[in-house]
Amino acid sequence: KFTTLPIQRYLTGEEARLKEAGISIPSYLGLRSHYPFGAATIERAAKNLPVDVRGDWRLWRDDFVATARAKMDDGNDWIVSSELIGIHLGPEAVLALRELAAELGFTNAKALLYVQRPDRLAARSHVDAVLSGSLDPFSIDDEVERVARHDWQRLYEWWTSPGSFDVVVRLFPDGLDRRDVVAHFID
């Protein structure tokens, strides 16, 4: 199951509860675990994401797969964050991620996609940018237009294309109730 970074923060706080339910999270990768998983799917990702590929992507990937397979061989279901893969890398990365899951020994993989309303996402990112001084306070229309380019329907089609993932889509809540989020994964 793949999820966005803010949700993973909540799940990390509930690690003991998840383990009781037979679910693990890849803490050995660090919180932003979508970076190495993204880099392992396709060489282009390895070049774009902030991971050390040690100059040879193939050797780095083989080492990553061997390490991940050993760490993830506990009989549990696993939750891996994939925030960047879903939006920035396209359908080829989604299929490559499925192949990676199979290579790691998982026979069943499911994606739980949290999507945000574009207007709320634009408002949030606009406020953050204004506070950081990188945007003019009156440029909200530009930010709405930029965020509107995120086509959630296309994202859903990438993840459900033949040979990829079973998908559950949830609206990203404004206020996350940790118990509800964990229940999505336990169920």
Secondary structure by P-SEA (a helix, b strand, c coil): ccccaaaaaaaaaaaaaaaaacccccccccccaaaaaaaaccaaaaacccccccccaaaaaaaaaaaaaaaacccbbbbbbcccccccccaaaaaaaaaaaaaacccbbbbbcccccaaaaaaaaaaaaaaaccccccaaaaaaaaaacccaaaaaaaaacccccbbbbbcccccccaaaaaaaaac
